[in-house]
Amino acid sequence: MPTIKELDKQYVMNTYGRQDLTVERGRGCKLYGDDGKEYIDFGSGIGTLSLGTADEGYIQAITAQLYRTQHVSNYFTCEPVARLAEKICTLSGYDKVFFGNSGAEANEGAIKLARKYSFDKYGEGRSTIITFNSSFHGRTITTLAATGQDVFHNFFFPFTEGFKYSPYNDKDALISNLTDDVCAVMFECIQGEGGVNLMDMEFAAFLEEECKKRDVLLICDEIQTGVGRTGKLFAFENFDIKPDIFTLAKGLCGGMPTGAFVANEKCSSVLTKGQHGSTFGGNPVSCAAGLYVLDKVSNSAFLEEVTAKGEYLMQKLRELGKETILEVRGMGLMVGIKTSLVPSEISAKALEAGLIVLTAGKDVVRLLPPLIISHEEIDEGVAILQELL
C-alpha cells in the first residue's frame, strides 16, 4: 500500500519543493502530521490562514452555505457574493469589486482594467505598466512578466509585453521610467516573496503624487499584505496613500480560494459586459467564508493585537543577539529575518524541530503566522529559531 507521499510523488507534477510533512489535520496555530507530530505554524499556508486552522465559526459559516448552494453562475446574483462585495467596499471606501480565484487572477484583472482605462481615455500607445525590482505578482504568463525578478523570466517565452521595472524606493529612477506610454504603476507596500522589503513612507507619498500628476493609475498588490496582515486592514493604510486599484487573495477567505480586485470610482465602471469574467469567481462558499473572516479581522481591537504581537515577535527575535541574524524587519505579522545562513536549510531544520517557517529572496527567513497566534506560541517558535540560528 503506497504512502500519501509516494502517491503524491507519482501522480502530482513536481512543481513544488515539497518538505517532509504530510499534514493530516490542524487546530488554531498548530498542524499535525500523519505521524501525530505537532508543528507550530509560522507560515499559515503562505499567509492564507488568517484565523488559523479549523476555527469553529468559520466551519459553521461554510457549512451553512453548503446547505444552500455550493456554486451559482455569474449570470445570476447570489447573497454572499453581494454581501462580501459590500463589506469590502464599505471597509475600504472603494466603489466596486471583481471576484476571481487567486492572487495572480486578481493582478491580471487589475492590469486589464488599467490598460482599458487608459485606452478609453487616451487611445493606443499608453499601455506600459511599471513594476519594481524584487516584486512578485503571480505565475500566469502576464503576471510573471509583471514580476520584477529575472529568475522568473525564463522558459515560457514569449512573455506578455508592456512592462518595465524600476528600482524600489528610488525616486529618480521612477521619474525616468514615467514616460508617456505608461498607464499604471503596480507595487507592493511590502515585497513578500522578494524578501520582506518595506516601501519608504517618503517614496510612497512621492509615487502617489507623481502618478496623480500624469493620470497614471496606482495598483497596489495586497495579495500577501491585505486583510490585517500588517496591523491595518489594508497595508496601504500604513503608508497614508490611496491607490486607484488594489488586489486581494490569500487571507481574504481564510483558506478558501478567492481573489479580488477593487477599484475606486474613477475606474470602477471601465470593464463592461463581456470584457472580463471567471466561472468560479465569486463562489458563494468562499464568499461566506470571507464574510466571517472580515467580520473578525476588521475589528479595531483585533488589528491592534496584530500590531502588538508583530512588535513582540520582532523584539524577541532581535533580543536573540545572534551574529547570524543580520536584520529583523517587517510590519504586523509579516516578518523577515535576514540571515547569513541558508534560509532553505533553516526551514528544513525548523520543520524537523516542529516549526513551520517560510523563505523569501536569497537570504531571508519569512514568518507569516496566523493572525490569532498567541504570545505563548510566539515564544515557542522563537525558542526553536534561537537554537537553529
C-alpha positions in Angstrom: 0.0 0.0 0.0 1.7 3.3 -1.1 2.0 6.1 1.4 0.5 9.5 0.7 4.0 10.9 0.0 4.6 8.2 -2.6 1.2 8.8 -4.3 1.9 12.5 -4.4 5.4 11.9 -5.9 4.0 9.5 -8.5 0.9 11.4 -9.6 1.3 15.2 -8.8 3.5 17.3 -11.1 6.8 18.0 -9.4 6.5 21.8 -9.4 6.8 22.4 -5.6 9.8 21.9 -3.3 7.9 19.5 -1.0 9.1 19.2 2.6 8.9 16.0 4.6 5.5 16.6 6.1 2.1 15.2 5.3 -0.5 17.3 7.1 -3.4 15.3 8.4 -5.2 18.0 10.4 -4.8 21.3 12.3 -6.3 23.4 15.0 -5.7 27.1 15.6 -1.9 27.7 15.1 -0.9 24.1 15.2 -0.7 21.5 12.5 -0.4 17.7 12.9 1.4 15.3 10.6 0.1 11.8 9.7 2.6 10.5 12.3 0.9 12.5 15.0 3.7 15.1 15.4 2.7 18.6 16.3 4.0 21.7 14.4 3.7 25.4 15.3 2.5 27.1 12.2 4.5 30.3 11.4 3.6 30.0 7.7 -0.3 29.9 7.7 -0.4 28.4 4.3 1.8 31.2 2.9 -0.2 33.9 4.6 -3.6 32.4 3.9 -5.0 31.0 7.1 -5.9 34.4 8.7 -7.8 32.8 11.6 -5.7 29.6 11.8 -7.0 26.1 11.0 -10.5 24.8 11.8 -11.9 27.8 13.5 -15.4 26.7 14.7 -17.3 29.8 13.5 -15.5 29.6 10.1 -16.6 26.0 9.7 -20.1 26.9 10.6 -20.3 29.7 8.0 -19.0 27.4 5.3 -21.3 24.5 6.3 -24.4 26.7 6.4 -23.7 28.0 2.9 -23.1 24.4 1.6 -26.6 23.5 2.7 -27.9 26.3 0.4 -25.7 26.1 -2.7 -22.0 25.5 -3.4 -22.0 27.3 -6.8 -24.0 29.9 -8.6 -23.4 31.0 -12.2 -22.3 34.6 -12.6 -25.4 35.1 -14.8 -27.3 35.3 -11.5 -26.9 37.3 -8.3 -26.1 35.5 -5.0 -26.4 36.8 -1.5 -22.9 36.0 0.0 -21.2 37.4 -3.1 -23.1 40.8 -2.9 -22.6 40.9 0.9 -18.9 40.4 0.7 -18.5 43.0 -2.1 -20.5 45.4 0.1 -18.3 44.6 3.1 -15.0 45.2 1.2 -16.2 48.4 -0.4 -17.6 49.8 2.9 -14.5 49.0 4.8 -12.1 50.3 2.2 -14.1 53.3 0.9 -13.8 52.0 -2.7 -16.5 51.6 -5.3 -16.7 48.1 -6.8 -15.1 44.6 -6.6 -14.5 41.8 -9.1 -14.1 38.3 -7.7 -11.8 35.7 -9.2 -10.0 32.6 -7.8 -6.4 33.6 -7.0 -3.9 36.4 -6.5 -2.5 36.0 -10.0 -6.0 36.3 -11.5 -6.7 39.4 -9.4 -3.5 41.1 -10.6 -4.2 40.1 -14.2 -7.7 41.6 -13.9 -6.2 44.8 -12.4 -3.8 45.0 -15.3 -6.6 44.7 -17.8 -8.6 47.3 -16.0 -5.7 49.8 -16.0 -5.0 49.3 -19.7 -8.7 49.6 -20.7 -9.0 52.9 -18.6 -6.0 54.4 -20.5 -7.2 53.1 -23.9 -10.7 54.6 -23.3 -9.3 58.0 -22.3 -6.1 58.3 -24.4 -6.3 55.7 -27.2 -3.5 53.4 -28.2 0.2 53.7 -27.2 -0.3 54.1 -23.5 -0.3 50.6 -22.1 3.0 50.2 -20.3 3.0 49.2 -16.6 5.9 49.9 -14.3 6.6 47.4 -11.5 9.6 47.2 -9.1 12.7 45.2 -8.9 12.3 42.2 -6.5 8.5 42.4 -6.9 6.3 39.3 -7.2 2.8 39.4 -8.8 1.9 35.9 -9.8 2.7 32.9 -12.1 0.5 33.3 -15.1 2.4 34.4 -18.2 1.3 38.1 -17.8 1.9 38.3 -14.0 5.3 36.6 -14.5 6.1 39.4 -16.9 4.9 41.9 -14.3 7.2 40.3 -11.7 10.4 42.3 -11.3 12.8 39.3 -10.9 14.9 37.9 -13.7 14.7 34.4 -12.3 11.1 34.2 -13.3 11.7 35.5 -16.9 12.8 32.2 -18.4 11.4 29.1 -20.3 7.9 30.4 -21.0 8.6 32.7 -23.9 7.1 34.9 -25.3 6.1 36.8 -22.2 3.4 39.4 -22.3 4.8 42.8 -23.4 4.3 46.1 -21.9 6.2 46.0 -18.5 9.3 47.8 -17.3 11.0 47.6 -13.9 12.2 50.3 -11.6 14.4 50.1 -8.5 12.3 50.0 -5.3 12.3 53.2 -3.3 14.3 55.1 -6.0 12.7 58.5 -6.8 15.0 59.4 -9.7 14.6 56.1 -11.4 10.8 56.3 -11.1 10.7 59.7 -12.8 12.9 58.4 -15.6 10.5 55.5 -16.1 7.3 57.5 -16.0 7.3 58.1 -19.8 4.3 59.0 -21.9 3.5 55.3 -22.7 2.9 54.4 -19.0 -0.7 53.8 -17.9 -0.1 52.4 -14.4 2.4 51.6 -11.6 1.9 48.3 -9.8 3.5 47.9 -6.4 3.6 46.0 -3.1 3.8 48.1 0.1 5.9 45.3 1.5 7.5 42.9 -1.0 6.8 39.4 0.4 8.5 36.9 -2.0 11.2 39.5 -2.8 12.5 39.5 0.8 10.0 41.3 3.1 11.2 44.7 1.8 9.3 47.7 3.0 8.4 50.7 0.9 9.8 54.0 2.3 7.0 56.3 3.6 8.5 59.2 1.7 8.7 57.2 -1.5 5.1 56.1 -1.2 3.9 59.7 -1.0 6.2 60.6 -3.9 4.9 57.7 -6.0 1.2 58.7 -5.4 1.9 62.4 -6.2 3.8 61.8 -9.4 1.2 59.3 -10.7 -1.7 61.7 -10.0 0.1 64.4 -12.0 0.1 62.2 -15.0 -3.2 60.3 -14.6 -1.2 57.1 -14.2 -3.2 54.6 -12.2 -1.8 53.2 -8.9 -2.3 49.4 -8.5 -1.5 48.1 -5.0 -0.9 44.4 -4.8 -2.3 43.4 -1.4 -2.3 39.7 -2.1 0.0 38.9 0.8 -0.2 42.2 2.9 -4.0 42.6 2.9 -6.7 41.6 5.4 -5.0 42.6 8.6 -1.6 41.0 8.0 0.3 44.3 8.6 -1.9 45.5 11.5 -4.2 47.6 9.3 -7.0 46.0 7.2 -5.1 47.1 4.1 -1.3 47.7 4.0 -1.6 50.9 2.1 -3.3 52.5 5.1 0.0 52.3 6.9 1.6 54.4 4.2 -1.1 57.0 4.0 -1.8 56.5 0.3 -4.9 55.6 -1.7 -4.3 53.5 -4.9 -6.8 53.5 -7.7 -7.0 49.7 -7.6 -5.9 47.2 -5.1 -5.9 43.4 -5.2 -6.7 40.8 -2.6 -6.4 37.0 -2.2 -4.6 34.8 0.3 -6.0 35.8 3.7 -9.3 37.2 2.4 -11.3 34.0 2.7 -9.0 32.3 5.3 -8.1 29.3 3.1 -10.9 29.1 0.6 -9.8 30.1 -2.9 -10.7 33.6 -3.8 -9.0 36.6 -5.5 -10.4 40.1 -6.0 -9.5 43.4 -7.5 -11.1 46.5 -6.0 -11.5 49.9 -7.9 -12.3 53.4 -6.9 -15.0 55.5 -8.6 -12.5 56.8 -11.2 -12.1 53.4 -12.9 -14.8 51.1 -11.4 -17.0 51.2 -14.5 -14.3 50.7 -17.1 -14.9 47.0 -17.6 -18.3 46.3 -19.1 -20.3 43.2 -20.1 -18.2 40.5 -21.7 -14.9 42.2 -21.1 -13.9 40.1 -18.1 -15.2 37.0 -16.3 -14.5 34.0 -14.2 -16.6 30.8 -14.0 -15.7 30.1 -10.3 -15.1 33.8 -9.3 -17.5 34.9 -6.5 -18.0 31.3 -5.3 -20.7 31.6 -2.6 -19.0 29.2 -0.2 -15.7 31.2 -0.4 -17.7 34.4 0.0 -19.4 33.1 3.1 -16.0 32.3 4.5 -14.8 35.8 3.5 -17.6 37.5 5.3 -16.8 35.6 8.5 -13.1 36.4 8.2 -13.7 40.2 7.6 -16.1 40.4 10.5 -13.3 39.2 12.8 -10.3 40.9 11.2 -11.8 44.3 10.6 -12.4 44.8 14.3 -10.1 47.6 15.6 -9.1 45.7 18.7 -8.2 42.6 16.6 -6.0 44.8 14.4 -4.3 46.4 17.4 -3.5 43.0 18.7 -1.9 42.0 15.3 0.3 45.1 15.6 1.3 44.4 19.2 2.0 40.7 18.5 4.1 41.6 15.5 6.2 44.1 17.6 6.5 41.4 20.3 7.7 38.8 17.8 10.3 41.2 16.2 11.6 42.3 19.5 12.0 38.7 20.7 14.0 37.9 17.5 16.2 41.0 17.9 16.9 40.1 21.5 18.4 36.8 20.4 21.5 38.7 19.6 22.7 36.1 17.2 25.6 37.0 14.8 23.8 35.1 12.1 20.8 37.4 12.3 21.7 40.4 10.2 18.3 42.2 10.4 14.8 41.7 11.5 12.2 43.7 9.5 8.5 43.7 8.9 5.2 45.1 9.9 2.4 43.4 11.9 2.7 39.7 11.5 4.7 39.8 8.3 8.3 39.4 9.4 11.6 38.8 7.7 14.8 37.6 9.3 17.8 38.5 7.1 20.4 35.9 7.9 24.0 34.8 6.9 22.8 31.2 6.9 20.9 29.4 4.1 17.2 30.1 4.6 16.1 26.8 2.9 18.3 24.9 5.3 16.9 26.7 8.3 13.3 26.0 7.0 14.1 22.3 6.8 15.7 22.1 10.2 12.8 24.1 11.7 10.4 21.6 10.4 12.3 18.7 12.0 12.1 20.7 15.3 8.3 21.2 15.0 8.2 24.7 13.5 6.9 25.7 10.0 8.6 28.8 8.5 9.0 30.2 5.0 11.8 31.7 3.0 11.9 34.9 0.8 14.6 36.1 -1.6 18.1 34.7 -1.2 18.8 35.4 2.4 15.5 35.8 4.4 13.5 33.5 6.6 9.9 34.7 6.4 7.3 34.4 9.1 3.6 34.7 8.4 1.8 33.2 11.4 -2.0 33.2 11.7 -3.3 36.5 12.9 -4.7 34.7 16.0 -1.3 33.4 17.2 -0.8 33.8 21.0 2.2 35.2 22.8 2.9 31.7 24.2 3.0 30.2 20.7 5.3 33.1 19.6 7.6 32.2 22.5 7.7 28.5 21.5 8.5 29.3 17.9 11.2 31.8 18.8 12.8 29.3 21.2 13.2 26.9 18.2 14.6 29.6 16.0 17.1 30.5 18.7 18.6 27.0 18.5 18.7 27.0 14.7 20.1 30.5 14.2 
